[in-house]
Amino acid sequence: MGVIGVARDITERKSLRSSFSRAQKMEALGDWRVASAYFNNLLTAILGVGQLLKEALPRELLPAMTMRNESSPRQNRAATLTGSCSH
């Protein structure tokens, strides 16, 4: 009874898999940053329009002043979060 063995050097294969995995992670990170920047741009526009309305419209036309004033800190917090995520 005999034994036959085959040995293969898989160092290069492991290195390629590792490189591919890193490339996929970098691509996912890039996609996430693009989405974050897009959301941040939308949020900036929303905040800008809100500020314009606040300055331009008379108080009588904005019956939900308390609700509008309460949402501003939340909007600013969201802008802070998306701004810190996109750097």
Phi, psi and omega per residue, in radians:
M1 nan 2.262 -3.094
G2 -2.100 2.874 3.127
V3 -2.166 2.276 3.090
I4 -2.046 2.292 -3.132
G5 -2.203 2.619 3.098
V6 -2.226 2.284 3.123
A7 -2.054 2.384 3.108
R8 -2.229 2.467 3.062
D9 -1.526 1.953 -3.108
I10 -1.831 0.300 -3.135
T11 -1.031 -0.807 -3.119
E12 -1.134 -0.720 3.127
R13 -1.074 -0.758 3.115
K14 -1.115 -0.704 3.128
S15 -1.115 -0.737 3.118
L16 -1.131 -0.717 3.107
R17 -1.094 -0.740 3.131
S18 -1.105 -0.761 3.121
S19 -1.114 -0.721 3.128
F20 -1.122 -0.729 3.121
S21 -1.089 -0.756 3.096
R22 -1.095 -0.715 3.135
A23 -1.106 -0.700 3.112
Q24 -1.134 -0.711 3.117
K25 -1.118 -0.725 3.131
M26 -1.152 -0.678 3.105
E27 -1.117 -0.759 3.116
A28 -1.104 -0.709 3.108
L29 -1.111 -0.726 3.098
G30 -1.091 -0.761 3.104
D31 -1.070 -0.728 -3.131
W32 -1.126 -0.720 -3.139
R33 -1.153 -0.656 3.096
V34 -1.114 -0.787 3.132
A35 -1.107 -0.700 3.130
S36 -1.121 -0.749 3.127
A37 -1.141 -0.690 3.117
Y38 -1.082 -0.819 3.126
F39 -1.093 -0.706 3.133
N40 -1.102 -0.682 3.094
N41 -1.112 -0.739 3.096
L42 -1.107 -0.757 -3.132
L43 -1.114 -0.677 3.098
T44 -1.081 -0.736 3.114
A45 -1.116 -0.746 3.135
I46 -1.096 -0.794 3.120
L47 -1.093 -0.684 3.136
G48 -1.131 -0.771 3.113
V49 -1.133 -0.714 3.098
G50 -1.046 -0.740 3.120
Q51 -1.155 -0.726 3.096
L52 -1.070 -0.745 3.107
L53 -1.109 -0.729 -3.129
K54 -1.049 -0.682 -3.102
E55 -1.434 -0.555 -2.983
A56 -1.616 -0.603 -3.026
L57 -1.550 2.480 3.056
P58 -1.182 2.661 -3.075
R59 -0.998 -0.590 -3.110
E60 -1.109 -0.505 -3.122
L61 -1.435 -0.121 3.132
L62 -2.069 1.391 -3.064
P63 -1.147 -0.374 -3.097
A64 -1.738 0.814 -3.102
M65 -1.011 -0.721 -3.111
T66 -1.152 -0.724 3.120
M67 -1.139 -0.718 3.134
R68 -1.101 -0.735 -3.139
N69 -1.184 -0.550 3.115
E70 -1.278 -0.523 -3.083
S71 -1.340 -0.410 -3.083
S72 -1.029 -0.814 3.100
P73 -1.070 -0.624 3.104
R74 -1.176 -0.698 3.099
Q75 -1.111 -0.747 3.135
N76 -1.137 -0.642 3.100
R77 -1.127 -0.750 3.112
A78 -1.091 -0.718 3.122
A79 -1.117 -0.698 3.104
T80 -1.093 -0.772 -3.128
L81 -1.114 -0.821 -3.106
T82 -1.212 -0.581 3.096
G83 -1.147 -0.696 -3.128
S84 -1.303 -0.432 3.134
C85 -1.394 -0.419 -3.054
S86 -1.559 0.033 3.128
H87 -1.722 nan nan
